[in-house]
Amino acid sequence: MIPALGLLVGVIAGLFLDVSVPLELQPYMPIAIVAALDAVFGGIRAVMEGIFDNKVFVVSFVANVLIAALIVFLGDQLGVGAQLSTAVIVVLGIRIFTNVASIRRLVFRA
C-alpha cells in the first residue's frame, strides 16, 4: 500500500509542479531513468522471488543511477559520450528485459 501511495503522490506532484532539469544535466536524464528502471524491475523480480531487501534495493537504485551517469560523463569528457551512452543503454536494456522475462515466467508460470 505504501509504494502505491508513493507512486500516486509522485504522479500528482509531477502533474502540478513545474520541474525543469538544468540544461547541463539534460543529456544524463535518459541514462538515469533507464538505470532507475533497471533497479525497479530488479526490485519487482526480487519481491516476486521472495528475496527483496530494502537496503539492497536502495543501494542498487542509487548506485545504478550514479554509475551510469558517471560513465556517460566520463565519455563526454573523453569525446566519446554518444558511444558510451549507447553502451550503457544496451547493457541496462538487456538487464531490464532479463528481469521482465523472469517476472513474466513467475506470473504466467511459463
KEZAPA-293979 format. One record per residue (C-alpha): residue number from 1; x, y, z; residue in three letters. Coordinates in steps of 0.5 Angstrom, whole numbers, m for minus. Layout:
BEGIN
<rec NUM <X Y Z> 'Ala'>;
...
This chain:
BEGIN
<rec 1 <0 0 0> 'Met'>;
<rec 2 <6 5 2> 'Ile'>;
<rec 3 <9 4 m5> 'Pro'>;
<rec 4 <2 5 m9> 'Ala'>;
<rec 5 <1 11 m5> 'Leu'>;
<rec 6 <8 14 m6> 'Gly'>;
<rec 7 <7 13 m13> 'Leu'>;
<rec 8 <1 17 m13> 'Leu'>;
<rec 9 <4 23 m9> 'Val'>;
<rec 10 <9 23 m14> 'Gly'>;
<rec 11 <5 23 m20> 'Val'>;
<rec 12 <1 28 m17> 'Ile'>;
<rec 13 <7 32 m16> 'Ala'>;
<rec 14 <9 31 m23> 'Gly'>;
<rec 15 <3 34 m26> 'Leu'>;
<rec 16 <2 40 m21> 'Phe'>;
<rec 17 <10 42 m20> 'Leu'>;
<rec 18 <14 45 m26> 'Asp'>;
<rec 19 <20 41 m25> 'Val'>;
<rec 20 <26 43 m30> 'Ser'>;
<rec 21 <32 40 m31> 'Val'>;
<rec 22 <38 45 m32> 'Pro'>;
<rec 23 <41 45 m39> 'Leu'>;
<rec 24 <48 42 m37> 'Glu'>;
<rec 25 <44 35 m34> 'Leu'>;
<rec 26 <39 34 m39> 'Gln'>;
<rec 27 <44 29 m43> 'Pro'>;
<rec 28 <44 25 m37> 'Tyr'>;
<rec 29 <37 24 m35> 'Met'>;
<rec 30 <35 19 m40> 'Pro'>;
<rec 31 <41 15 m38> 'Ile'>;
<rec 32 <39 16 m30> 'Ala'>;
<rec 33 <32 14 m32> 'Ile'>;
<rec 34 <34 7 m35> 'Val'>;
<rec 35 <38 6 m30> 'Ala'>;
<rec 36 <33 7 m25> 'Ala'>;
<rec 37 <28 3 m29> 'Leu'>;
<rec 38 <33 m3 m28> 'Asp'>;
<rec 39 <33 m2 m21> 'Ala'>;
<rec 40 <26 m2 m20> 'Val'>;
<rec 41 <25 m8 m25> 'Phe'>;
<rec 42 <30 m12 m21> 'Gly'>;
<rec 43 <26 m10 m14> 'Gly'>;
<rec 44 <20 m13 m17> 'Ile'>;
<rec 45 <23 m19 m19> 'Arg'>;
<rec 46 <26 m20 m12> 'Ala'>;
<rec 47 <19 m19 m9> 'Val'>;
<rec 48 <16 m24 m13> 'Met'>;
<rec 49 <22 m29 m12> 'Glu'>;
<rec 50 <21 m27 m4> 'Gly'>;
<rec 51 <28 m24 m3> 'Ile'>;
<rec 52 <27 m17 m3> 'Phe'>;
<rec 53 <31 m13 2> 'Asp'>;
<rec 54 <30 m5 2> 'Asn'>;
<rec 55 <38 m4 3> 'Lys'>;
<rec 56 <40 m8 m3> 'Val'>;
<rec 57 <34 m4 m7> 'Phe'>;
<rec 58 <36 3 m5> 'Val'>;
<rec 59 <44 2 m6> 'Val'>;
<rec 60 <43 m1 m12> 'Ser'>;
<rec 61 <38 4 m14> 'Phe'>;
<rec 62 <43 10 m12> 'Val'>;
<rec 63 <49 6 m15> 'Ala'>;
<rec 64 <46 5 m22> 'Asn'>;
<rec 65 <44 12 m23> 'Val'>;
<rec 66 <50 15 m21> 'Leu'>;
<rec 67 <55 10 m24> 'Ile'>;
<rec 68 <51 10 m31> 'Ala'>;
<rec 69 <51 18 m30> 'Ala'>;
<rec 70 <59 18 m29> 'Leu'>;
<rec 71 <60 13 m35> 'Ile'>;
<rec 72 <57 18 m39> 'Val'>;
<rec 73 <60 24 m36> 'Phe'>;
<rec 74 <67 21 m37> 'Leu'>;
<rec 75 <65 19 m44> 'Gly'>;
<rec 76 <63 26 m45> 'Asp'>;
<rec 77 <70 29 m42> 'Gln'>;
<rec 78 <74 24 m47> 'Leu'>;
<rec 79 <69 26 m53> 'Gly'>;
<rec 80 <66 19 m54> 'Val'>;
<rec 81 <60 21 m50> 'Gly'>;
<rec 82 <55 18 m55> 'Ala'>;
<rec 83 <58 11 m56> 'Gln'>;
<rec 84 <59 10 m48> 'Leu'>;
<rec 85 <51 13 m47> 'Ser'>;
<rec 86 <49 7 m53> 'Thr'>;
<rec 87 <53 2 m49> 'Ala'>;
<rec 88 <50 4 m42> 'Val'>;
<rec 89 <43 4 m45> 'Ile'>;
<rec 90 <45 m3 m49> 'Val'>;
<rec 91 <47 m6 m42> 'Val'>;
<rec 92 <42 m3 m38> 'Leu'>;
<rec 93 <36 m5 m43> 'Gly'>;
<rec 94 <39 m12 m43> 'Ile'>;
<rec 95 <38 m13 m36> 'Arg'>;
<rec 96 <31 m10 m36> 'Ile'>;
<rec 97 <29 m15 m41> 'Phe'>;
<rec 98 <32 m20 m37> 'Thr'>;
<rec 99 <28 m18 m31> 'Asn'>;
<rec 100 <22 m17 m34> 'Val'>;
<rec 101 <23 m24 m37> 'Ala'>;
<rec 102 <24 m27 m30> 'Ser'>;
<rec 103 <18 m23 m28> 'Ile'>;
<rec 104 <13 m26 m34> 'Arg'>;
<rec 105 <16 m33 m32> 'Arg'>;
<rec 106 <14 m32 m25> 'Leu'>;
<rec 107 <7 m29 m26> 'Val'>;
<rec 108 <5 m34 m32> 'Phe'>;
<rec 109 <9 m40 m30> 'Arg'>;
<rec 110 <11 m40 m37> 'Ala'>;
